[in-house]
Structure formats: C-alpha cells, structure tokens
C-alpha cells in the first residue's frame, strides 16, 4: 500500500472539515445561548478549523501531488482512516470548550454523529441537551448531516481530479457501494448528483419544519438529522418536544431518507413505477407496514386514535430507518412490540440510502439463498440462481453478502458480550450492540429512548464507537484493513 495518496487526500479532507466548521463558528458568534460554555465555545470553534487548515495545507503541500494515484487498497485506507480523522478533529470543539471534558465521551459523541447513530452521552441532570451552547449544538447536528451522505463522497464531488480513482472511495464508503459499478467512469458526476439531491431535500425540510412551528435553529438542526437518519435532537424529549405536524413531516422524510437515493431521484422526476417495482423498496415498505399493523394492536393506546397511530408509525419508521428519534418511551411497550423493534434494528434503510444496518436487499438475498439450498436438498442436480427481481446475482456478489452477514453477526455478539462483561443485563447488552452496529441510536433497558449512554465505562464507550464505525462503513470495508493482504506490496 502506498501511503502518499492516502495522506494527500487526508489533507484535502482536513481543509473541507475546516471550512465546514466555519458555519458553527458563525452560529456561536451570532447567537446567545446563555450556556456557561458560551465564551469557550467561540474559542474552540475558532481553534479547531485553524488546526485543520494548518494540518491540511501541510499534507497537501507534502503529498497532494500523489492524490491521483489511488488504488483499491488505498481507497479503503482513505475511507476508514478518513472517518477516524474526521472524528478526531470533530471532537475538538467538545474538548476545548469543556462541554465534554472526557476523551472517551467526546470521541463517542462525535463518532455517533458522523456515523449517524444518534446515541448520546448528553441528557441527564447537569448535562441536559438544552444546555449545549448553540455553536456546539449546531456542529453536533452538522456532523450527522455530513456523515449521512458521506464525507468521502463529498470529497469526491468537490475534487474532480480524483476521477475514476474516486470510485474506490465511493464504493468503500457508501451503503451498497457496488450499485455504482456501472457508473464507474462518471463517479464524480454521480457523487455530485447525490449531494445536490441531499441538499435540495434538506432545504425543503427546513422550510416545512419551520412552517410546522419550529424555530429556524431547531428546523435546520432537525432537517440535518432527519435526512441523515441520525436522530440527534436539540431537546431531551427528542421529536416528542414538537407538535403533531412536525412529527408527521419527520415520518415522511425519515421514510424517504431510508430509500435508495437513485429511487428517490426517480420519484421526484415522477417515475413512480420504477420505485414501486423495485424489489428492495417493496420489501422495505412491506416490513414497515406489517410492523405498524401489529403495533396498532400491540402498543398501548394513546390519547386519541390519531395520537396512537402517530406514535406507532413514528417509532416504527424511526427505528427501521435507523434514525433513532423518539416521541414515546417504547421501553414501556409490551414485550412483543419491543421484539419487533429489536428486529427492525437488523433491517435498516435501503442500499444507497443514509440508513444503516443490514439492508432489505441483503435480507432478500439471504432468503433466496435459503430457498435455493432447500431446493437443492430435493433436487441435488437442479439449478436455481439467486435473483433479485429480474437480475441474477453473480456468485461473487452472493459470497460477499454472505461474508458481510457472518462478520456482522460476529461483531454484534462481540459488542453484546462487551456490554455484558461491563455489568449490563441482557436486554441492554443485546440492544446496545444492535443499535451501535446498526447505527440506530436508542436501545432498551439502560440505553432506552429516554436514557443516555454516559454511564458506560470508558473502555465500553470506545468499543461501541468502533462498532458504529464498522456499521457505517459496511463492516468489510474496515475489516479488510486488518487482513495481511491489504498491506502486502
């Protein structure tokens, strides 16, 4: 592996982060949050982009000319290393302002932001979410928006000199990156289209939230974390703080954010049939519909029929798309409904969406593989290809999906075991691991929707942070860096 193009691209990444940090700096200077950390936040949000600028210019000057020489192995190193670098830079405002003086908590909160997980160490007496100064709060939500579509995809969109080499970056970072194979020669254009669509829908959502009664600050922050399926909120009650109109708007846009962005673009162009005929979208919609139908009977009745329907639909869509907002404490719901929500943590949004977890397309493949093996038990010499819609999947693709599932299961069990060793009960351990790896946010028990993650031991917070990274980068894109083949010449 050649480290020079990797370090060169890290330089460009640091410059992009420095520019992005100017927005929360402007918010910090222009608003009065009344927080005790208000003065220190301006210092923190001024120093951090300055450090990013210095580091970025140095790496660009030293290694920038090698950035074009990007191979497959270097692509994986850029993506995994880039997300770690972004987290290390992104946590500096928390540390320098004193909002989060603990290194493990600052890293956890920032990783949760960039990976759009939404698990937070804020939310208890003395560290209420509302006490976060506005500039830091804006950055906290902005990390989710940047991570939603992908900071590396943004880099490819803004750095056209990467050309086809940028394909390795997009494929390694984006959920369902293999879908870009046919667009390899025009990967820069594809990345730009994705970010334009993402930005357009975010702006529309800001307007709708504002019209629904949110302040402009709340509208921007929640538009960031809805379209990214992130789940951070400016209030301890999450979306439950706002009225019914804002919650229904969030439901619609969480559902849209969980769709493949290619399909979302087709939907905006009026090509409804291409959306409804997509096998993964049909599976996605069917699973959500079935859980909502069961939830209407299983979940406790709300104040009215509309309130009951809204709570069930909201929590189902929020968990299934891995957004993680809450309008109700589903920790108090019946065991059957909690089991369904736990199951949804392993479904997630569609390939090519901002959602995390396993993805409906992979679950379809696993089902087809089981059916194929059952067929072979009866007809040993029969041929039954694995098909998704009319597309026959190649053996290599099926093998990759099966490897992903195996690795995902092992990491999930490792995370649950880590929680158990840390002294947590089974519901907390299982749901925390599923939530971190699936980038969901809330779990059950001690990490329920109305709880927080600050009570985790420091070592456990580091492990959960790494699980978030593995989940966001589709597991294998990170695991490959631990293999000897990635480092051989």
N, C-alpha and C positions, 0 to 999 in steps of 0.2 A: 504494500500500500504506500502511495506517495502522499506524505503529509502536507506538502506545499499547497496544492489546490484547496485542501481542507482548511488550512489556516487562512488562505486568501479569502475564501468565502466567509469564514468567521469574521473577518474584518468588515466585509460589507454588511453582515448581519448586525454587528455592533453599531454601525452607523445608522441602520434602519431603526434599531431599538432606541438610539439616542434621539432621533427625530420624533419617534412616537412618544417619547417621554416629555416632549415639549408641550403636548396637549394637557396632561395632568398638571404640569407646572403652571400653565396659564390659568387653569381652574383654581389652583391653590392661591395664586396671586389675586385673582379676581373675585373670590368668594370669602365669606366669613362664616366658618362652620361652628365657631365657639368651642372648638376642641382644645384641650390643654396642649396638644401636639402641633398646634397651628403654625407656630413660628418655625419649629424644627422641620415641618414637612416641606416648607419652601426651600430650606437648605438642602434637604435630602433629595428633592426633585430637581434641584439645580446641579448638585454634585454628580448625581448618577449619570445623566446624559453627558456631562463633561468627561467623566471617566470613560464612558462608551465611545465618545468621539476620539479621545486620545488613543485608546486601545485599537479602535477600528482603523484609524489613519496609519498607525504603526504597522498593523498586519497587512493592510492593503499595499502600503509602500514596499514592504518586505516580500510579500508573497502574492500580491494581486495579479501579477502577470501570469501566474500558473493556474488561475481560476478556470481557464478554458479546458484544461487537461483533466477532465473529470470522468472517472470510470465508475463501474458499478460499486466496487468496494468503497471507493472514496465517497460515493453518494450516500451509502448507508452511514458512514462515519460522520458526514456533514449533518445528516438529519438527527441522529442520536446525540452527537456532540453539540449540535446547534440548539437543540431543546434544553440540554443541560446548561449551556452557556446563557441562553435567554433567561432561564430560571435563576441562575446565579446573579445576573445583572438585575433582573426584575425584583429580586428580594431586597436589594439595597435600600430602596425607599422605606420599607418597613423597618429595617435595622437602624438606618441613620436617623430616622425620625423618632425612634423609640416606641413606635406603635406596637412592634413585635420585637422585643429585645432578645428573644431566644432564637438561636440559629436554626434549630430543627423546626420550630414553628414558622419562621419566616420562609424557609425553604418549602415546607409543606403547603402553606397558603399560596405561594407563588406557583408551585408545580400544579396544585389543584386548579389554579386559574388558567395557566397556559394549556393544560390538558383538558379543560372544560369539565372537570369533575364536579366542582362545587362544594366539596367537603371543606369545612372551615373550622379554624380554631377560635373564631370570634363567636360571641353570643352567650355570654354569661355575665352575671353582675360584676361590674368593674371593667369589663371589656365588651360592652354592648356594640353591636354592629353600627348603631346610630352614632356612637362616639368617635368613629373613624373620621378624621378630617377629610374634607371634600376632595382635595387633590389626590390623596392616597386612595380614597374610595373610588374615584374615577379610574385611577390606574388599576386597581383591583378588578374592576369590571372590564377594563380595556384588555387586560391580559387574556380574558376568556374570548373576547371578540377576535383578537389576533390569533389565538390558538385554534379557534373554531374552524376557519378555512385553512389555517396552516401558515406559520411564519416563514417556512421554507418555500411554500407555494407563492407567497407574497414576494419573496426574493426573486424567484424565477420570473414572476410577472414584471418586476421592476428592473431586472438585469438581463436584457435580451442577449447580451454577449454569451450567456451560458448555452444558448442554442439547444441542440439535441442533448447535450450533456445534462441539461436540466431535467430531462426525462427521468434519470435515475433518482433525482431528488424528489420529484413529484410522486413517482411510483412508490418510493420508500415511505413517504410521509402520509399520503392521502389514503383514507379508508377505501379499500377497493381499488388501489392504485393500478391494478392490472387492467382496469377498464380503459386506461389511457394508451394501451399498446397501439391501437390503430391510429392514435393522434400523435405518435412519437415525433414525426417531423415538424409538427406545428405546436409543440408543447407550450411554448411561450404564449402563443395566442390563446390556447385553451386555459392556461392559468389566469390570463387577463380577463377572459370571459367569466370565469368562475368568480373572481374578485369583484368585477363590475356588478354581477347579479347579486352577490352577497351584500355589497354596499348599497345598491338600489333598494333591496328589500328591507335592509336595516333602517334606511332613511324613512321609508314608508311607515315602518313600525313605530319609529319615534313619533311621527305625526299622529298616528292612531292612539298610542298610549297617552299623548298629551291631550288629545280631544276627549279621552276617557277619564280625565281628571287628574292625571299625574302631573307633578311639577316637571319642568323641562329637564332638570338634572335627573330625576327619577326615570323619566321617559327614555333618555339617552342610555343610562346605565342598564335599564331592563331590556331595552332593544338589543344592546350588546350581548347580554347573557341569555336572551331568548333565541336569537338567530344562531348563536354558537352552541345551543343546547348546553349551556354552562351551569346556570342555576344560582349564581351569586345574587344577592339582593341587598338593597340599601336599608332594609328593615328586618328586625328579628323575626317578625311574623311572615317573612318571605312575601309571596304574592297574596297571602291572606290579609295583608295590610290594606290592599286596594279593593275597590268595588267590583261588582259582578261584571261590568262592561270590560274592564281591564283584564279580568280573568278569562273571559270568553275570547278576547283578542289574543291573549297569550296561548290559549289552547290551539287556536287555528294556526298560529305561526310556529308553535312548537311542532305541530304535525307537519307543516311544510318544511321546517328545518330538518326533520327526520327523513325527508325524501331525498333520493338521488338528485343532485343539483342539475344534471342533464335533463331529467324528467321535469324538474321544476321550471327550467327554462322553456321546455316544450309546452308545459301547462300555461305559462304566461303568453306564449305565442298562439294559444287556442287549440293546440294539438292534444285534445283531451283523450282521444282514442289511444294514442301512443303511451299515455300514462296508465290508463285503466287496463291495457292489455299486457302490461309489464308483470311478469310472474312475481318478482320480489315485492313490488308495490302492492299487489293483490294480497300476498302473504302478510305484509306489514299491516295493511288495513284490516284484514280478516282477524288477525291476532288481537289488535286493539279493540275491534268491535265485539269479539267474544268475551274479552275480559270486562268490558264495560257492561255488557248484558248480564253477566254473572254478578258484577259489582252492584248493579241496581237492586238486586235482591239480597245480596250478602252484606253490603256495607250498612252501617247504622243510618236510619232515616234522618235527613236534615230538617231545617226549619220549615222548608216548603218543598214541593216537588221539583221546582227549578233549582233550588239550593242543593238538593240531594243529587240531581242529575249533574250539576256543575262540579260538585266535589268529586264524584266518581269519575267523570270524564277527565277532569283536570289531573287527578293523581295518576290515572292510568296512562294518559299521554305523557305526563311529566316523567314518569319512571321508564316507560317504554322507549322514549326518545333520548333517555339518559340526561334530561335537563336537570331534574332534581329540585324544582320549585315545590313548595308545599302550601296548600290552603287549609289542610286539616291534619291532625295528628293521627296518621294511619297506623301508628303504633298501637292505638286503642281499638282498631278494627278487628273483626273476627279472624281466627287463625286461617280459614280458607282464603280470605281476601289477601292476607299477608303472604301466604304461599304463592298466590297468583302474582303479586307484585314482585316477590323474590324471583319468580320465573321470568318476569319481564326484564329483570336486570341482565338476563343472559340472551335477550333478543336484540334490543338496541335499534338504532336507526338503520336506514338502507345504506348499501355501498355507495360511496361518493357523497354522503351527507356529512353534516357536522356531528352526528350522533356517534356514540361509542359502542362498546360491547361486541357480541359475536357477529351480528347482522343477519337479517332474514334470509339473504341469499345463501349464506353458508348453512343455515339450518335446513334450507331446501335441499342442498347438496347432501347433507348428512342423511336426510330422509330417503333421498333417491339411492344413496349407496346401500342403505339397509335393505331397501326393496330389491335392489339388484342382487344382493347376497342371498336373500330369501328365494328369489327366482332361480339362482344357481343351485341352491340346495335341491330343488325339484328337477331342474333341467341343467345338469352339470356341464353340458356342452353348448348350452344356449348362449346367445349374445344379447345383452341388454345394456346399451350405452347409457351413461348418466347424462340426462338432458335437462336444461332449464329453458322452458318454452320450446322453441324450435332449435335451440343451439345445443349441439353435442359438445360436452366438455372434454378436453383432451386429458389423457391420463396424468400428465404433469400438473395440470390445474387441480384435478381432484386430489392428487397426492399432496399438493401444497395446502389445500383446505383441510385435509385430514391432519396434517402436521400442525397446522395452526390450532385446531381443536385440541389435540393432545397437549401441546405446550400450554395452551390457555388453562386446561384442567389442572395441570401440574402447578402452575403459578397460583391459581385460585386456592388449591389445597395448601400450598406453602404459606400464602397470606393468612388463611384461616387458622393454620397451626401457629403462626406467629402471634396472632391475636389471642389464641387460647393460652399459649405459654405466658402471655403478658397478664393473664388473670381474668380474661373476659369469658362470659358464658357463651353457649353455642349459638343462639340467635345473633348475638352481637358479632361473634367471630366470623360466622358464615356470611352474614350480610355486609359486614365491613369489607371483607376481601372481595366479594362480588361487586360491591359498589366502587371500590378503588380501581379494580382491574377493568371494570366496565365503564368507568368514568361517569358514574351515576350521581353520587353525592350523598344522599341520605341512605341510612340502612334501618336496622331495627335495634331495639334494646338501648344500649348506651350511646349509639350513634344514630338514633332515630331522627325523624324530620324536625323535631323541636329541640334536639340536643346539638352538641358540637363535638369536635374531635380533639379539643385541647387537653383532655385528661389522658390521652395516650402517652405512654413512656416515650422518651426521645428516640430510642432505637426503633420502636414500633412505628413512629411517625416517619422515620427515614425509609423503612421497608414499605409502608403504604405509599409514600411518594414515588418510589421506584415502580411499584405496581401500576400507579397511574400512568407513568411514562411508558411502560410496557404496553398497557392497554391502548393508549392513544396512538402509538406507533405500530399497532398491529402485531405485537409480540415478536414475530420472526425478524422484523427489521432491526430490533435491538439485540435479540439473541445471536444473530449471525456474527456480531462483533465479538462474541465470546468464543467463537469457533476458531481453530488454528488456521483454517483455510482463508480467513479474512485478512490475515497478516502475512501470509507467505507471498513472496515475490513471484 
